[in-house]
Amino acid sequence: MVANPDFIYRPPMSPYLDIIYQDDDLVVLNKQSGILSVPGRLAEHQDCLQHRVMSVLPTATIVHRLDMATSGIIVMALNKAAHVDISRQFEKRLTQKSYLARVYGQLSEIAGEVDLPLICDWPNRPKQKVDFEHGKKALTKYQLIAQESETALVELTPVTGRSHQLRVHMLSLGHPIIGDRLYAHDKALALSNRLQLHAKSLTLAHPVTKEALTFTAPCVFEGHIPQA
């Protein structure tokens, strides 16, 4: 990862953990923007959601991740069998995920999809880029929720789960997510002090009972329209 000399990791301390569901097999959390899902390589990057959960639930293991700047629903397994089952659901695209994002500009279409293959932009990692020759398939569906003066609130549904998929796909439409320190231009970056991307809901089958479970987390930026 290319280090940003201006970046200082200060993960939020309140709430320290926001557990919205827990049973013998899984725990579901509302991750705050600004905390890593898993530890980084540096000593100062060891505070992360995984370590915080393990401090109270020692058997917890990461099944999927959210970017540090992204908030919202994340699930962890509490035993090996649950980990295997939930991981399979993600790999087979049996889960359903919905995100809220505020993007820059006026959307020309109320709904649509972005089908552009993605690959790591290695010299500029962790950034990703569109690459038709070597990229892996990536598909995102989008739906306009509200058109605002300078921005638009959209619902994003990732069909695939590539790294930074939603961020790069919206950028490819000319609508970077505001507050995105990796991909947004200066105007979009100045409108928010955080990435306005939130994992609003996740549906999966319980690893033991097979019951369909849907978890949701409120979005703190949804009702606050930024002003220049």
C-alpha positions in Angstrom: 0.0 0.0 0.0 1.3 3.5 -0.8 1.5 5.5 2.4 -0.3 8.8 2.6 2.1 11.1 4.6 -0.9 13.3 5.6 -3.0 10.4 6.9 -3.1 9.8 10.7 -5.1 6.7 11.8 -7.6 7.8 14.4 -10.3 5.1 14.6 -13.5 6.3 16.3 -13.8 5.3 20.0 -17.6 5.9 20.5 -19.3 3.7 20.0 -16.4 1.3 20.6 -18.5 -1.6 19.3 -22.0 -1.4 17.8 -23.4 -5.0 17.9 -26.8 -5.2 16.4 -27.3 -9.0 16.5 -25.5 -12.0 18.1 -26.2 -15.7 18.6 -24.0 -18.8 19.0 -22.9 -18.8 15.4 -22.6 -15.2 14.2 -22.3 -11.6 15.3 -23.5 -8.6 13.2 -22.1 -5.1 13.7 -22.6 -1.6 12.5 -19.1 -0.6 11.5 -18.2 3.1 12.0 -16.5 5.0 9.2 -12.8 5.4 10.0 -11.9 2.0 11.5 -10.2 -0.8 9.7 -12.0 -4.1 9.4 -8.8 -6.1 9.9 -5.4 -5.0 11.3 -2.9 -3.3 9.1 0.8 -4.1 9.0 2.0 -1.1 11.1 1.8 -1.2 14.9 -0.4 1.9 14.9 -2.9 0.2 12.6 -3.7 -2.8 15.0 -6.8 -1.3 16.4 -9.6 -2.6 14.1 -13.1 -4.0 14.2 -11.8 -7.6 14.2 -9.6 -7.1 17.3 -12.4 -5.2 19.1 -14.9 -8.0 18.6 -12.3 -10.6 19.6 -11.8 -8.8 22.9 -15.3 -9.8 23.9 -15.9 -12.7 21.5 -12.6 -14.5 21.2 -13.7 -17.0 18.6 -14.9 -14.4 16.1 -13.4 -14.5 12.6 -13.7 -12.1 9.7 -15.9 -13.4 6.8 -15.9 -10.2 4.6 -14.6 -6.7 4.9 -15.6 -3.1 4.4 -13.2 -0.4 3.4 -11.9 1.6 6.4 -13.8 4.7 5.3 -17.1 2.8 4.6 -19.6 2.4 7.4 -22.4 -0.1 7.9 -23.3 -3.8 8.2 -20.6 -6.4 8.6 -20.9 -10.0 9.8 -18.4 -12.2 11.6 -18.6 -16.0 12.3 -18.3 -17.3 15.8 -17.2 -20.9 15.0 -15.5 -22.8 12.1 -18.7 -24.3 10.7 -20.4 -20.9 10.6 -17.3 -19.4 9.0 -17.3 -22.0 6.2 -21.0 -21.7 5.5 -21.2 -17.9 5.5 -18.0 -17.7 3.4 -19.6 -20.0 0.8 -22.6 -17.8 0.6 -20.5 -14.8 -0.2 -18.4 -16.7 -2.7 -21.5 -18.1 -4.5 -23.2 -14.6 -4.4 -26.1 -16.0 -2.3 -26.0 -12.9 -0.1 -27.8 -9.7 -0.9 -26.2 -6.3 -0.1 -27.5 -2.8 -0.4 -25.5 0.4 0.0 -26.3 4.1 0.3 -24.0 6.6 -1.3 -24.0 10.3 -2.0 -22.3 11.1 -5.3 -21.3 14.3 -7.0 -23.4 15.8 -9.8 -26.7 15.3 -11.5 -27.5 11.7 -12.6 -28.7 11.4 -16.2 -30.5 8.1 -15.5 -32.8 7.2 -12.7 -31.5 3.6 -12.6 -28.9 1.6 -14.4 -25.9 -0.7 -14.0 -22.2 -0.5 -14.5 -20.5 -3.6 -15.9 -16.8 -2.8 -16.0 -13.9 -5.2 -15.1 -11.6 -4.1 -12.3 -8.0 -4.7 -11.4 -5.5 -3.3 -8.9 -3.8 -0.1 -10.1 -0.5 -1.5 -8.8 1.7 1.6 -9.0 -1.0 3.5 -7.2 -2.3 0.8 -4.8 -4.6 0.4 -3.0 -6.5 2.2 -5.9 -8.3 0.0 -8.4 -8.9 0.8 -12.1 -11.0 -0.4 -15.0 -9.1 -2.9 -17.2 -10.9 -4.6 -20.1 -8.0 -7.0 -20.8 -6.9 -8.2 -17.4 -9.6 -7.0 -15.0 -12.1 -9.3 -13.2 -15.8 -9.0 -13.9 -17.5 -6.4 -11.7 -21.2 -5.5 -11.9 -23.0 -2.8 -9.9 -26.7 -1.8 -10.1 -27.7 1.7 -9.1 -31.0 3.5 -8.3 -31.5 7.2 -7.8 -33.1 8.0 -4.4 -32.9 11.8 -4.4 -31.4 14.4 -6.7 -29.9 17.3 -4.7 -28.5 20.6 -5.8 -24.9 19.4 -6.2 -25.1 15.8 -5.3 -27.4 12.7 -5.6 -28.3 10.1 -3.0 -28.2 6.6 -4.7 -28.8 3.0 -3.7 -26.0 0.7 -4.9 -26.4 -3.0 -5.2 -23.1 -4.9 -5.9 -23.6 -8.1 -7.8 -19.9 -8.9 -7.5 -17.7 -8.0 -4.6 -14.5 -6.5 -6.0 -12.3 -4.2 -4.0 -13.4 -0.6 -4.2 -16.0 -1.7 -6.8 -18.7 0.8 -5.9 -16.3 3.7 -5.6 -14.6 3.0 -9.0 -17.9 2.2 -10.8 -19.5 5.5 -9.7 -16.4 7.4 -10.7 -16.6 5.7 -14.1 -20.0 7.4 -14.6 -18.5 10.7 -13.7 -20.1 10.7 -10.3 -17.4 10.1 -7.6 -18.7 9.4 -4.1 -18.2 12.6 -2.1 -15.6 12.5 0.6 -13.6 9.8 -1.2 -10.0 10.5 -0.5 -8.8 8.0 -3.1 -11.0 8.8 -6.1 -12.9 12.1 -5.7 -11.9 15.3 -7.3 -11.4 18.4 -5.1 -15.0 19.6 -5.3 -16.5 16.2 -4.3 -13.8 15.8 -1.6 -14.6 19.2 -0.1 -18.3 18.4 0.5 -17.7 15.8 3.3 -15.1 15.0 5.8 -15.9 11.3 5.4 -16.6 8.9 2.5 -20.4 8.9 2.2 -20.8 5.2 1.5 -22.8 3.0 3.9 -23.6 -0.7 3.8 -27.2 -0.3 4.7 -28.5 -3.9 4.6 -27.3 -7.5 4.3 -29.4 -10.6 3.7 -28.0 -14.1 4.3 -29.1 -17.6 5.4 -28.4 -18.5 9.0 -25.5 -21.0 8.9 -27.4 -23.5 11.1 -31.1 -22.9 10.8 -30.9 -21.7 7.1 -33.5 -19.0 8.0 -33.2 -15.9 5.8 -31.9 -13.1 7.9 -31.9 -9.4 6.9 -29.9 -6.9 8.9 -30.0 -3.1 8.5 -28.1 -0.2 10.0 -29.2 3.4 9.9 -27.2 5.8 7.7 -26.0 8.9 9.5 -25.5 11.0 6.4 -28.7 10.1 4.6 -30.7 13.1 5.7 -27.9 15.7 5.8 -27.4 17.4 2.4 -24.0 18.9 2.2 -23.5 22.5 1.2 -20.5 23.9 -0.6 
